[in-house]
């Protein structure tokens, strides 16, 4: 009789250990972050200070564009990580 | 295959079928003793008992399975709801980052144009005050600006 109770209990438990097969899809990164940082511009062979200065300004600007994207990548990752960890 | 077959039965039939089956099995098992009193059915007593025992076990097993399936479905639903909320939050966060990057890039480019315009304004004056810039200046600047990994990233 006892054995039949145990068997019944085990049967009622059935396959309770199965994991829930639901997954969150991997988020798409913002399109603006998908471009690579370009190399800095080279100054053409010149003796004009204005031309050299222009390339310097262009390169500064390029650096900040790249920094902007790198910072955004980090912010995006931190946010997504937080969101992903909230689903558990 | 076996678990798939069980799942099909669990989802196709309503839950109440299984306890009914078990109860019928118990009743049949209890009444199978009466078969011995009927001379024509006397020989079938064991077969009926076995069939009823099978009904009891299948009924209990499937009832357990149905209960677990309900819990499982509830967990799946709960998780799906959480994921839907999280996916929306993820999209919003992505959109926010996208907007910020685009806005910042515009500001950076606007600043660049501003300074390039300023250079154009003082171009003649600059070139007149510093005529014949040493070529070493350009060379040093170019070498410093060169990506040191450009040779290795091919």
gemmi code that builds the backbone of each chain (N, CA, C; Angstrom):
import gemmi

chains = {
    "A": [
        ("UNK", (0.832, -1.219, 0.000), (0.000, 0.000, 0.000), (0.865, 1.266, 0.000)),
        ("UNK", (1.906, 1.224, 0.874), (2.806, 2.387, 0.973), (3.505, 2.644, -0.358)),
        ("UNK", (3.917, 1.514, -0.949), (4.616, 1.638, -2.235), (3.709, 2.282, -3.280)),
        ("UNK", (2.433, 1.904, -3.247), (1.505, 2.490, -4.238), (1.338, 3.994, -4.003)),
        ("UNK", (1.408, 4.442, -2.726), (1.345, 5.895, -2.434), (2.561, 6.603, -3.038)),
        ("UNK", (3.720, 5.969, -2.787), (4.969, 6.584, -3.288), (4.944, 6.676, -4.820)),
        ("UNK", (4.534, 5.574, -5.440), (4.480, 5.552, -6.918), (3.501, 6.612, -7.429)),
        ("UNK", (2.336, 6.711, -6.753), (1.330, 7.707, -7.169), (1.883, 9.124, -7.059)),
        ("UNK", (2.595, 9.384, -5.944), (3.177, 10.723, -5.750), (4.191, 11.021, -6.847)),
        ("UNK", (5.036, 10.038, -7.122), (6.046, 10.222, -8.176), (5.381, 10.467, -9.531)),
        ("UNK", (4.296, 9.735, -9.761), (3.580, 9.901, -11.025), (2.944, 11.279, -11.123)),
        ("UNK", (2.398, 11.752, -9.998), (1.774, 13.080, -9.999), (2.819, 14.170, -10.235)),
        ("UNK", (4.055, 13.892, -9.823), (5.125, 14.885, -10.037), (5.523, 14.938, -11.507)),
        ("UNK", (5.297, 13.843, -12.241), (5.571, 13.739, -13.680), (6.916, 14.352, -14.054)),
        ("UNK", (6.939, 15.295, -15.008), (8.224, 15.822, -15.505), (8.441, 17.243, -14.987)),
        ("UNK", (8.330, 17.429, -13.679), (8.366, 18.781, -13.104), (9.693, 19.494, -13.264)),
        ("UNK", (10.764, 18.759, -13.590), (12.079, 19.404, -13.638), (12.398, 20.039, -14.996)),
        ("UNK", (11.486, 19.925, -15.957), (11.756, 20.507, -17.280), (11.964, 22.021, -17.201)),
        ("UNK", (13.019, 22.556, -17.810), (13.196, 24.013, -17.789), (12.220, 24.708, -18.733)),
        ("UNK", (11.883, 25.949, -18.411), (10.971, 26.703, -19.272), (11.754, 27.207, -20.479)),
        ("UNK", (11.331, 26.758, -21.665), (12.099, 27.069, -22.875), (11.610, 28.359, -23.538)),
        ("UNK", (11.798, 29.485, -22.858), (11.425, 30.786, -23.434), (12.660, 31.669, -23.339)),
        ("UNK", (13.057, 32.251, -24.458), (14.272, 33.071, -24.438), (14.005, 34.455, -24.988)),
        ("UNK", (14.760, 35.407, -24.463), (14.657, 36.775, -24.954), (15.545, 36.912, -26.189)),
        ("UNK", (15.017, 37.567, -27.206), (15.814, 37.707, -28.426), (16.980, 38.675, -28.201)),
        ("UNK", (18.066, 38.433, -28.916), (19.249, 39.283, -28.769), (18.950, 40.662, -29.371)),
        ("UNK", (19.165, 41.736, -28.617), (18.787, 43.058, -29.137), (19.657, 43.529, -30.301)),
        ("UNK", (19.007, 44.249, -31.217), (19.732, 44.832, -32.350), (20.419, 46.114, -31.877)),
        ("UNK", (21.666, 46.262, -32.210), (22.399, 47.472, -31.811), (21.916, 48.660, -32.649)),
        ("UNK", (21.990, 49.873, -32.093), (21.571, 51.041, -32.880), (22.400, 51.164, -34.166)),
        ("UNK", (21.727, 51.500, -35.252), (22.406, 51.580, -36.555), (23.555, 52.584, -36.534)),
        ("UNK", (23.385, 53.658, -35.770), (24.413, 54.709, -35.730), (25.731, 54.218, -35.132)),
        ("UNK", (25.670, 53.104, -34.410), (26.891, 52.594, -33.769), (27.603, 51.549, -34.619)),
        ("UNK", (27.019, 51.231, -35.758), (27.558, 50.120, -36.545), (28.658, 50.530, -37.526)),
        ("UNK", (29.076, 51.780, -37.472), (30.159, 52.196, -38.376), (31.490, 52.199, -37.629)),
        ("UNK", (32.539, 51.820, -38.322), (33.868, 51.790, -37.697), (34.431, 53.201, -37.556)),
        ("UNK", (35.368, 53.356, -36.632), (36.075, 54.633, -36.526), (37.136, 54.666, -37.631)),
        ("UNK", (37.126, 55.749, -38.369), (38.118, 55.846, -39.456), (39.480, 56.248, -38.908)),
        ("UNK", (40.505, 56.009, -39.700), (41.845, 56.484, -39.311), (41.881, 57.999, -39.411)),
        ("UNK", (42.796, 58.598, -38.667), (42.912, 60.063, -38.723), (43.399, 60.489, -40.113)),
        ("UNK", (42.993, 61.690, -40.500), (43.370, 62.175, -41.840), (44.847, 62.579, -41.854)),
        ("UNK", (45.473, 62.388, -43.006), (46.871, 62.773, -43.192), (46.923, 64.146, -43.877)),
        ("UNK", (47.864, 64.939, -43.463), (48.000, 66.265, -44.072), (48.739, 66.127, -45.405)),
        ("UNK", (48.212, 66.716, -46.474), (48.953, 66.631, -47.745), (50.275, 67.416, -47.634)),
        ("UNK", (51.261, 67.078, -48.432), (52.549, 67.780, -48.398), (52.348, 69.269, -48.697)),
        ("UNK", (52.393, 70.095, -47.675), (52.111, 71.521, -47.841), (52.960, 72.332, -46.876)),
        ("UNK", (53.103, 73.600, -47.206), (53.828, 74.502, -46.300), (52.880, 75.562, -45.754)),
        ("UNK", (51.563, 75.372, -46.044), (50.576, 76.346, -45.582), (50.028, 75.927, -44.219)),
        ("UNK", (50.119, 76.831, -43.267), (49.623, 76.546, -41.916), (48.115, 76.316, -41.924)),
        ("UNK", (47.410, 77.066, -42.765), (45.944, 76.948, -42.799), (45.507, 75.529, -43.191)),
        ("UNK", (46.244, 74.919, -44.127), (45.900, 73.555, -44.565), (46.179, 72.544, -43.453)),
        ("UNK", (47.314, 72.760, -42.767), (47.665, 71.862, -41.656), (46.609, 71.981, -40.560)),
        ("UNK", (46.243, 73.209, -40.273), (45.258, 73.477, -39.216), (43.896, 72.846, -39.556)),
        ("UNK", (43.533, 72.900, -40.823), (42.251, 72.312, -41.252), (42.224, 70.806, -40.982)),
        ("UNK", (43.355, 70.154, -41.307), (43.413, 68.700, -41.073), (43.358, 68.403, -39.573)),
        ("UNK", (44.017, 69.251, -38.781), (43.982, 69.064, -37.315), (42.547, 69.178, -36.805)),
        ("UNK", (41.841, 70.174, -37.294), (40.438, 70.368, -36.881), (39.584, 69.156, -37.301)),
        ("UNK", (39.820, 68.697, -38.540), (39.072, 67.516, -39.031), (39.341, 66.309, -38.132)),
        ("UNK", (40.602, 66.153, -37.753), (40.954, 64.997, -36.916), (40.368, 65.099, -35.514)),
        ("UNK", (40.361, 66.312, -34.972), (39.730, 66.493, -33.649), (38.262, 66.076, -33.729)),
        ("UNK", (37.625, 66.552, -34.776), (36.208, 66.264, -34.973), (35.986, 64.751, -35.109)),
        ("UNK", (36.875, 64.115, -35.869), (36.761, 62.666, -36.075), (36.911, 61.908, -34.755)),
        ("UNK", (37.849, 62.394, -33.937), (38.042, 61.769, -32.624), (36.756, 61.862, -31.806)),
        ("UNK", (36.145, 63.040, -31.787), (34.942, 63.200, -30.961), (33.757, 62.394, -31.504)),
        ("UNK", (33.696, 62.252, -32.817), (32.632, 61.402, -33.384), (32.829, 59.958, -32.924)),
        ("UNK", (34.080, 59.554, -32.943), (34.390, 58.180, -32.552), (34.163, 57.979, -31.053)),
        ("UNK", (34.573, 58.968, -30.266), (34.370, 58.897, -28.809), (32.874, 58.827, -28.491)),
        ("UNK", (32.132, 59.624, -29.216), (30.672, 59.649, -29.043), (30.088, 58.253, -29.252)),
        ("UNK", (30.557, 57.579, -30.305), (30.043, 56.232, -30.593), (30.517, 55.226, -29.539)),
        ("UNK", (31.784, 55.353, -29.113), (32.313, 54.420, -28.110), (31.562, 54.581, -26.786)),
        ("UNK", (31.318, 55.831, -26.390), (30.558, 56.078, -25.151), (29.144, 55.526, -25.267)),
        ("UNK", (28.562, 55.716, -26.469), (27.194, 55.229, -26.693), (27.138, 53.706, -26.637)),
        ("UNK", (28.171, 53.057, -27.182), (28.229, 51.589, -27.112), (28.196, 51.135, -25.660)),
        ("UNK", (28.986, 51.800, -24.835), (29.064, 51.415, -23.414), (27.713, 51.636, -22.738)),
        ("UNK", (27.124, 52.795, -23.003), (25.817, 53.107, -22.392), (24.767, 52.087, -22.844)),
        ("UNK", (24.794, 51.780, -24.145), (23.836, 50.809, -24.695), (24.020, 49.439, -24.047)),
        ("UNK", (25.269, 49.021, -23.935), (25.556, 47.709, -23.335), (25.092, 47.664, -21.880)),
        ("UNK", (25.424, 48.711, -21.122), (25.030, 48.753, -19.698), (23.511, 48.661, -19.557)),
        ("UNK", (22.799, 49.412, -20.392), (21.327, 49.395, -20.361), (20.775, 48.015, -20.682)),
        ("UNK", (21.298, 47.446, -21.773), (20.795, 46.137, -22.216), (21.092, 45.058, -21.187)),
        ("UNK", (22.243, 45.171, -20.545), (22.604, 44.185, -19.521), (21.620, 44.257, -18.356)),
        ("UNK", (21.318, 45.503, -17.954), (20.375, 45.713, -16.846), (19.001, 45.137, -17.210)),
        ("UNK", (18.567, 45.424, -18.423), (17.249, 44.935, -18.875), (17.245, 43.412, -18.934)),
        ("UNK", (18.317, 42.852, -19.474), (18.396, 41.394, -19.603), (18.389, 40.710, -18.234)),
        ("UNK", (19.086, 41.322, -17.285), (19.147, 40.712, -15.953), (17.819, 40.819, -15.204)),
        ("UNK", (16.980, 41.758, -15.631), (15.678, 41.905, -14.954), (14.719, 40.773, -15.340)),
        ("UNK", (15.029, 40.049, -16.413), (14.159, 38.936, -16.850), (14.721, 37.626, -16.333)),
        ("UNK", (14.607, 37.383, -15.051), (15.083, 36.093, -14.495), (14.335, 35.739, -13.241)),
    ],
    "B": [
        ("UNK", (9.960, 10.834, -28.016), (8.739, 10.345, -28.663), (7.661, 10.076, -27.615)),
        ("UNK", (8.073, 9.379, -26.533), (7.129, 9.024, -25.483), (6.594, 10.283, -24.790)),
        ("UNK", (7.541, 11.197, -24.449), (7.116, 12.429, -23.760), (6.270, 13.301, -24.695)),
        ("UNK", (6.599, 13.271, -25.996), (5.819, 14.043, -26.966), (4.386, 13.527, -27.025)),
        ("UNK", (4.267, 12.160, -27.019), (2.940, 11.520, -27.065), (2.133, 11.906, -25.820)),
        ("UNK", (2.813, 11.898, -24.668), (2.137, 12.270, -23.408), (1.672, 13.717, -23.479)),
        ("UNK", (2.556, 14.598, -23.996), (2.191, 16.023, -24.107), (0.982, 16.227, -25.005)),
        ("UNK", (0.950, 15.463, -26.118), (-0.185, 15.578, -27.051), (-1.477, 15.215, -26.331)),
        ("UNK", (-1.452, 14.096, -25.581), (-2.648, 13.669, -24.844), (-3.047, 14.698, -23.792)),
        ("UNK", (-2.040, 15.219, -23.090), (-2.312, 16.196, -22.017), (-2.970, 17.447, -22.590)),
        ("UNK", (-2.468, 17.920, -23.739), (-3.010, 19.163, -24.294), (-4.313, 18.943, -25.063)),
        ("UNK", (-4.517, 17.708, -25.572), (-5.742, 17.451, -26.341), (-6.955, 17.229, -25.447)),
        ("UNK", (-6.746, 16.486, -24.366), (-7.886, 16.110, -23.518), (-7.988, 17.026, -22.301)),
        ("UNK", (-9.228, 17.283, -21.838), (-9.366, 18.117, -20.633), (-8.832, 17.383, -19.396)),
        ("UNK", (-8.420, 18.145, -18.400), (-7.756, 17.571, -17.216), (-8.656, 16.574, -16.476)),
        ("UNK", (-9.976, 16.854, -16.448), (-10.874, 16.003, -15.650), (-10.947, 14.559, -16.162)),
        ("UNK", (-10.523, 14.319, -17.400), (-10.578, 12.963, -17.976), (-9.720, 11.997, -17.140)),
        ("UNK", (-8.567, 12.501, -16.673), (-7.599, 11.613, -16.017), (-8.052, 11.151, -14.636)),
        ("UNK", (-8.512, 12.048, -13.751), (-9.014, 11.519, -12.471), (-10.224, 10.601, -12.666)),
        ("UNK", (-11.064, 10.907, -13.668), (-12.219, 10.039, -13.959), (-11.742, 8.641, -14.344)),
        ("UNK", (-10.682, 8.639, -15.168), (-10.147, 7.350, -15.610), (-9.620, 6.553, -14.404)),
        ("UNK", (-8.920, 7.261, -13.508), (-8.375, 6.599, -12.324), (-9.501, 6.071, -11.438)),
        ("UNK", (-10.541, 6.881, -11.262), (-11.680, 6.478, -10.420), (-12.385, 5.265, -11.040)),
        ("UNK", (-12.555, 5.322, -12.345), (-13.179, 4.177, -13.038), (-12.326, 2.922, -12.868)),
        ("UNK", (-11.021, 3.107, -12.935), (-10.091, 1.990, -12.753), (-10.228, 1.391, -11.362)),
        ("UNK", (-10.307, 2.285, -10.354), (-10.450, 1.815, -8.958), (-11.774, 1.051, -8.810)),
        ("UNK", (-12.828, 1.664, -9.365), (-14.143, 1.027, -9.272), (-14.126, -0.327, -9.986)),
        ("UNK", (-13.527, -0.349, -11.172), (-13.457, -1.598, -11.941), (-12.655, -2.652, -11.206)),
        ("UNK", (-11.553, -2.172, -10.582), (-10.690, -3.115, -9.846), (-11.457, -3.723, -8.673)),
        ("UNK", (-12.194, -2.855, -7.971), (-12.972, -3.321, -6.815), (-14.083, -4.281, -7.258)),
        ("UNK", (-14.701, -3.969, -8.382), (-15.817, -4.800, -8.854), (-15.349, -6.062, -9.585)),
        ("UNK", (-14.060, -6.107, -9.950), (-13.582, -7.275, -10.705), (-13.707, -8.567, -9.899)),
        ("UNK", (-13.723, -8.419, -8.568), (-13.905, -9.587, -7.698), (-15.253, -10.255, -7.940)),
        ("UNK", (-16.228, -9.426, -8.340), (-17.585, -9.957, -8.576), (-17.637, -10.861, -9.806)),
        ("UNK", (-16.654, -10.640, -10.729), (-16.646, -11.455, -11.954), (-16.485, -12.943, -11.638)),
        ("UNK", (-15.793, -13.188, -10.537), (-15.563, -14.585, -10.142), (-16.878, -15.319, -9.860)),
        ("UNK", (-17.904, -14.527, -9.493), (-19.201, -15.140, -9.169), (-20.008, -15.476, -10.439)),
        ("UNK", (-19.632, -14.827, -11.567), (-20.324, -15.129, -12.831), (-19.533, -16.228, -13.559)),
        ("UNK", (-20.121, -17.377, -13.752), (-19.358, -18.507, -14.324), (-18.775, -18.214, -15.708)),
        ("UNK", (-19.523, -17.497, -16.559), (-19.041, -17.246, -17.928), (-17.838, -16.296, -17.959)),
        ("UNK", (-17.808, -15.379, -16.977), (-16.735, -14.361, -16.966), (-15.612, -14.687, -15.981)),
        ("UNK", (-15.699, -15.824, -15.358), (-14.760, -16.199, -14.302), (-13.296, -16.108, -14.765)),
        ("UNK", (-13.054, -16.547, -15.973), (-11.676, -16.582, -16.500), (-11.108, -15.228, -16.860)),
        ("UNK", (-11.956, -14.221, -16.950), (-11.488, -12.887, -17.365), (-11.138, -11.962, -16.194)),
        ("UNK", (-11.289, -12.490, -14.984), (-11.059, -11.656, -13.776), (-9.685, -11.001, -13.757)),
        ("UNK", (-8.644, -11.783, -14.053), (-7.272, -11.263, -13.999), (-7.053, -10.173, -15.073)),
        ("UNK", (-7.577, -10.457, -16.274), (-7.420, -9.481, -17.371), (-8.090, -8.152, -17.017)),
        ("UNK", (-9.279, -8.231, -16.417), (-9.999, -7.005, -16.030), (-9.215, -6.260, -14.948)),
        ("UNK", (-8.673, -7.029, -13.987), (-7.884, -6.411, -12.916), (-6.672, -5.675, -13.488)),
        ("UNK", (-5.985, -6.345, -14.399), (-4.795, -5.728, -15.012), (-5.167, -4.460, -15.794)),
        ("UNK", (-6.285, -4.563, -16.534), (-6.735, -3.401, -17.311), (-7.090, -2.241, -16.377)),
        ("UNK", (-7.768, -2.569, -15.274), (-8.154, -1.522, -14.309), (-6.915, -0.917, -13.641)),
        ("UNK", (-5.931, -1.779, -13.312), (-4.691, -1.276, -12.702), (-3.992, -0.326, -13.674)),
        ("UNK", (-3.982, -0.706, -14.938), (-3.369, 0.158, -15.963), (-4.103, 1.491, -16.045)),
        ("UNK", (-5.444, 1.417, -15.971), (-6.253, 2.656, -16.005), (-5.913, 3.554, -14.822)),
        ("UNK", (-5.777, 2.932, -13.639), (-5.448, 3.716, -12.426), (-4.100, 4.410, -12.614)),
        ("UNK", (-3.128, 3.625, -13.034), (-1.785, 4.192, -13.167), (-1.731, 5.266, -14.261)),
        ("UNK", (-2.331, 4.986, -15.383), (-2.320, 5.976, -16.477), (-3.070, 7.241, -16.042)),
        ("UNK", (-4.227, 7.031, -15.395), (-5.028, 8.182, -14.936), (-4.250, 9.071, -13.984)),
        ("UNK", (-3.595, 8.420, -12.981), (-2.827, 9.196, -11.992), (-1.633, 9.880, -12.669)),
        ("UNK", (-0.947, 9.116, -13.509), (0.229, 9.675, -14.176), (-0.136, 10.883, -15.048)),
        ("UNK", (-1.174, 10.717, -15.837), (-1.566, 11.792, -16.752), (-2.138, 12.988, -15.986)),
        ("UNK", (-2.815, 12.720, -14.864), (-3.340, 13.818, -14.039), (-2.175, 14.640, -13.484)),
        ("UNK", (-1.146, 13.910, -13.028), (0.072, 14.589, -12.564), (0.694, 15.399, -13.685)),
        ("UNK", (0.767, 14.772, -14.857), (1.336, 15.453, -16.025), (0.552, 16.696, -16.385)),
        ("UNK", (-0.794, 16.583, -16.314), (-1.648, 17.739, -16.656), (-1.423, 18.887, -15.674)),
        ("UNK", (-1.273, 18.520, -14.377), (-1.016, 19.545, -13.346), (0.306, 20.247, -13.607)),
        ("UNK", (1.321, 19.436, -13.912), (2.649, 19.998, -14.187), (2.588, 20.873, -15.446)),
        ("UNK", (1.825, 20.371, -16.447), (1.709, 21.139, -17.701), (1.061, 22.497, -17.447)),
        ("UNK", (0.075, 22.524, -16.551), (-0.584, 23.802, -16.231), (0.391, 24.765, -15.562)),
        ("UNK", (1.168, 24.222, -14.598), (2.177, 25.056, -13.912), (3.195, 25.561, -14.934)),
        ("UNK", (3.596, 24.646, -15.800), (4.578, 24.961, -16.847), (4.056, 26.069, -17.769)),
        ("UNK", (2.810, 25.919, -18.183), (2.195, 26.920, -19.065), (2.125, 28.283, -18.383)),
        ("UNK", (1.790, 28.251, -17.071), (1.709, 29.510, -16.313), (3.074, 30.177, -16.252)),
        ("UNK", (4.125, 29.351, -16.047), (5.492, 29.895, -15.990), (5.902, 30.453, -17.336)),
        ("UNK", (5.543, 29.724, -18.386), (5.871, 30.180, -19.744), (5.192, 31.523, -20.015)),
        ("UNK", (3.911, 31.602, -19.648), (3.146, 32.834, -19.874), (3.757, 34.007, -19.101)),
        ("UNK", (4.111, 33.722, -17.835), (4.704, 34.767, -16.982), (6.022, 35.267, -17.581)),
        ("UNK", (6.830, 34.305, -18.024), (8.121, 34.654, -18.608), (7.949, 35.401, -19.934)),
        ("UNK", (6.962, 34.972, -20.724), (6.703, 35.642, -22.005), (6.284, 37.091, -21.772)),
        ("UNK", (5.477, 37.308, -20.736), (5.054, 38.679, -20.404), (6.259, 39.529, -20.003)),
        ("UNK", (7.107, 38.937, -19.149), (8.310, 39.650, -18.695), (9.199, 39.984, -19.887)),
        ("UNK", (9.352, 39.019, -20.788), (10.214, 39.210, -21.956), (9.644, 40.291, -22.868)),
        ("UNK", (8.325, 40.294, -23.029), (7.698, 41.320, -23.881), (7.987, 42.721, -23.326)),
        ("UNK", (7.878, 42.862, -21.996), (8.162, 44.161, -21.358), (9.643, 44.514, -21.543)),
        ("UNK", (10.509, 43.511, -21.307), (11.951, 43.757, -21.421), (12.349, 44.085, -22.858)),
        ("UNK", (11.733, 43.412, -23.827), (12.077, 43.678, -25.236), (11.658, 45.097, -25.637)),
        ("UNK", (10.532, 45.537, -25.109), (10.093, 46.900, -25.399), (11.066, 47.901, -24.764)),
        ("UNK", (11.459, 47.608, -23.498), (12.426, 48.484, -22.807), (13.747, 48.510, -23.564)),
        ("UNK", (14.138, 47.351, -24.082), (15.380, 47.247, -24.852), (15.308, 48.100, -26.131)),
        ("UNK", (14.158, 48.016, -26.818), (13.978, 48.807, -28.042), (14.005, 50.300, -27.723)),
        ("UNK", (13.345, 50.668, -26.620), (13.318, 52.083, -26.222), (14.730, 52.579, -25.910)),
        ("UNK", (15.488, 51.727, -25.184), (16.865, 52.108, -24.819), (17.722, 52.251, -26.079)),
        ("UNK", (17.535, 51.341, -27.024), (18.284, 51.390, -28.285), (17.932, 52.669, -29.055)),
        ("UNK", (16.644, 52.968, -29.094), (16.188, 54.165, -29.811), (16.771, 55.433, -29.174)),
        ("UNK", (16.806, 55.429, -27.847), (17.340, 56.591, -27.113), (18.821, 56.796, -27.446)),
        ("UNK", (19.574, 55.688, -27.442), (21.011, 55.771, -27.756), (21.194, 56.255, -29.204)),
        ("UNK", (20.394, 55.684, -30.102), (20.473, 56.064, -31.520), (20.240, 57.570, -31.679)),
        ("UNK", (19.187, 58.069, -31.034), (18.851, 59.493, -31.132), (19.987, 60.354, -30.576)),
        ("UNK", (20.531, 59.909, -29.416), (21.594, 60.693, -28.784), (22.839, 60.748, -29.664)),
        ("UNK", (23.197, 59.597, -30.250), (24.398, 59.558, -31.106), (24.216, 60.484, -32.311)),
        ("UNK", (23.035, 60.411, -32.920), (22.777, 61.244, -34.112), (22.847, 62.732, -33.737)),
        ("UNK", (22.222, 63.088, -32.611), (22.228, 64.497, -32.162), (23.656, 64.963, -31.872)),
        ("UNK", (24.411, 64.137, -31.138), (25.786, 64.517, -30.783), (26.662, 64.636, -32.033)),
        ("UNK", (26.468, 63.729, -32.972), (27.262, 63.767, -34.211), (26.987, 65.077, -34.961)),
        ("UNK", (25.719, 65.470, -35.002), (25.364, 66.731, -35.672), (26.078, 67.900, -35.014)),
        ("UNK", (26.087, 67.916, -33.665), (26.743, 69.003, -32.929), (28.246, 69.019, -33.227)),
        ("UNK", (28.856, 67.817, -33.225), (30.302, 67.716, -33.487), (30.626, 68.239, -34.895)),
        ("UNK", (29.798, 67.847, -35.870), (30.052, 68.273, -37.259), (29.821, 69.780, -37.428)),
        ("UNK", (28.827, 70.269, -36.696), (28.548, 71.706, -36.758), (29.743, 72.498, -36.189)),
        ("UNK", (30.282, 71.987, -35.076), (31.450, 72.627, -34.448), (32.636, 72.597, -35.407)),
        ("UNK", (32.818, 71.451, -36.069), (33.928, 71.318, -37.027), (33.789, 72.363, -38.147)),
        ("UNK", (32.585, 72.456, -38.698), (32.342, 73.414, -39.785), (32.625, 74.839, -39.314)),
        ("UNK", (32.215, 75.117, -38.086), (32.443, 76.437, -37.495), (33.943, 76.776, -37.505)),
        ("UNK", (34.759, 75.827, -37.054), (36.198, 76.072, -36.971), (36.852, 76.095, -38.351)),
        ("UNK", (36.358, 75.261, -39.257), (36.907, 75.290, -40.623), (36.603, 76.637, -41.275)),
        ("UNK", (35.407, 77.160, -40.973), (35.048, 78.492, -41.488), (35.947, 79.573, -40.899)),
        ("UNK", (36.232, 79.429, -39.612), (37.117, 80.409, -38.961), (38.501, 80.378, -39.601)),
        ("UNK", (38.971, 79.175, -39.939), (40.291, 79.058, -40.593), (40.247, 79.766, -41.947)),
        ("UNK", (39.128, 79.551, -42.685), (38.988, 80.186, -44.006), (39.050, 81.708, -43.899)),
        ("UNK", (38.456, 82.220, -42.815), (38.436, 83.681, -42.614), (39.856, 84.221, -42.427)),
        ("UNK", (40.669, 83.488, -41.648), (42.023, 83.982, -41.347), (43.107, 83.280, -42.169)),
        ("UNK", (42.679, 82.568, -43.187), (43.604, 81.772, -44.001), (44.787, 82.581, -44.544)),
        ("UNK", (44.439, 83.678, -45.199), (45.489, 84.482, -45.833), (46.449, 85.043, -44.795)),
        ("UNK", (45.871, 85.519, -43.687), (46.680, 86.104, -42.616), (47.633, 85.050, -42.021)),
        ("UNK", (47.091, 83.848, -41.772), (47.901, 82.757, -41.203), (49.061, 82.382, -42.127)),
        ("UNK", (48.700, 82.204, -43.407), (49.731, 81.769, -44.360), (50.786, 82.853, -44.594)),
        ("UNK", (50.356, 84.121, -44.409), (51.312, 85.226, -44.587), (52.237, 85.349, -43.375)),
        ("UNK", (51.667, 85.090, -42.195), (52.471, 85.225, -40.962), (53.435, 84.050, -40.772)),
        ("UNK", (53.019, 82.886, -41.274), (53.886, 81.700, -41.161), (54.168, 81.126, -42.543)),
        ("UNK", (54.928, 81.823, -43.350), (55.183, 81.310, -44.701), (56.213, 80.171, -44.651)),
        ("UNK", (56.048, 79.246, -45.563), (57.022, 78.149, -45.681), (57.170, 77.323, -44.428)),
        ("UNK", (56.101, 76.714, -44.035), (56.131, 75.846, -42.854), (57.099, 74.686, -43.097)),
        ("UNK", (57.928, 74.387, -42.123), (58.908, 73.311, -42.302), (58.185, 72.005, -42.621)),
        ("UNK", (58.693, 71.280, -43.614), (58.023, 70.025, -44.020), (58.050, 68.972, -42.912)),
        ("UNK", (58.991, 69.157, -42.003), (59.071, 68.244, -40.854), (57.793, 68.317, -40.000)),
        ("UNK", (57.203, 69.502, -39.960), (55.975, 69.682, -39.162), (54.888, 68.743, -39.686)),
        ("UNK", (54.726, 68.780, -41.004), (53.701, 67.921, -41.643), (54.058, 66.457, -41.453)),
        ("UNK", (55.339, 66.158, -41.627), (55.787, 64.769, -41.499), (55.527, 64.229, -40.091)),
        ("UNK", (55.897, 65.033, -39.081), (55.694, 64.602, -37.684), (54.195, 64.419, -37.404)),
        ("UNK", (53.428, 65.397, -37.868), (51.972, 65.362, -37.653), (51.350, 64.122, -38.310)),
        ("UNK", (51.768, 63.845, -39.526), (51.222, 62.688, -40.250), (51.619, 61.376, -39.597)),
        ("UNK", (52.871, 61.308, -39.160), (53.325, 60.063, -38.543), (52.625, 59.833, -37.209)),
        ("UNK", (52.399, 60.927, -36.486), (51.698, 60.801, -35.195), (50.230, 60.418, -35.395)),
        ("UNK", (49.675, 60.872, -36.516), (48.254, 60.599, -36.774), (48.034, 59.219, -37.394)),
        ("UNK", (49.112, 58.603, -37.815), (48.979, 57.308, -38.500), (48.593, 56.208, -37.505)),
        ("UNK", (47.676, 55.364, -37.944), (47.241, 54.259, -37.086), (48.375, 53.237, -36.969)),
        ("UNK", (48.914, 53.024, -35.757), (50.050, 52.102, -35.629), (49.681, 50.653, -35.966)),
        ("UNK", (48.391, 50.366, -36.009), (47.977, 48.967, -36.300), (47.575, 48.770, -37.758)),
        ("UNK", (47.662, 49.848, -38.542), (47.161, 49.749, -39.922), (47.916, 48.677, -40.726)),
        ("UNK", (49.177, 48.445, -40.395), (49.945, 47.421, -41.118), (49.526, 46.010, -40.721)),
        ("UNK", (48.984, 45.891, -39.498), (48.669, 44.545, -38.987), (47.216, 44.147, -39.206)),
        ("UNK", (46.357, 45.148, -39.464), (44.927, 44.873, -39.569), (44.473, 44.495, -40.970)),
        ("UNK", (45.389, 44.204, -41.852), (44.992, 43.893, -43.230), (44.291, 42.546, -43.309)),
    ],
}
model = gemmi.Model(1)
for chain_id, residues in chains.items():
    chain = gemmi.Chain(chain_id)
    for i, (resn, *xyz) in enumerate(residues, 1):
        res = gemmi.Residue()
        res.name, res.seqid = resn, gemmi.SeqId(i, " ")
        for name, pos in zip(("N", "CA", "C"), xyz):
            atom = gemmi.Atom()
            atom.name, atom.element = name, gemmi.Element(name[0])
            atom.pos, atom.b_iso = gemmi.Position(*pos), 0.0
            res.add_atom(atom)
        chain.add_residue(res)
    model.add_chain(chain)
structure = gemmi.Structure()
structure.add_model(model)
structure.setup_entities()
